Amino acid sequence: MDSRNRDRGTIKWTSLMLPEHVEMVKKLWKEDERVEKGIIDEQKAVEIDFLMQRALNDDLTVKVKVYNGFDYDDILLKMESINKLDRKVTGVNWETKEPVHIALQDIADLSII
């Protein structure tokens, strides 16, 4: 479907829709625009591991690019632990102050801020 027609339909119908329905339609469109998860090469994986260890040891905040199933999200994270057996990183979201658990295989990139 042409995006121009979809936008016209959105403008035409959103005024008649409940906010919950508008959110549902946006979620469906987001699924249509799904991004495939990329494969990280060995060198990048080693770099990410090194940066995670450094951030953990030096109590640094990192920006983590995480695959969420549809697209990538950037999370500012204060790392608390790396569990290689469970393959998870635990930390606190720097913006919302909520605990975060990220699977290692979902991390696409990591940089120290």
Secondary structure, 3 states (H helix, E strand, C coil): CCHHHHHHHHHHHHCCCCHHHHHHHHHHHHHHCCCCCCCCCHHHHHHHHHHHHHHHHHCCEEEEEEECCCCEEEEEEEEEEEECCCCEEEEEECCCCCEEEEEHHHEEEEEEC
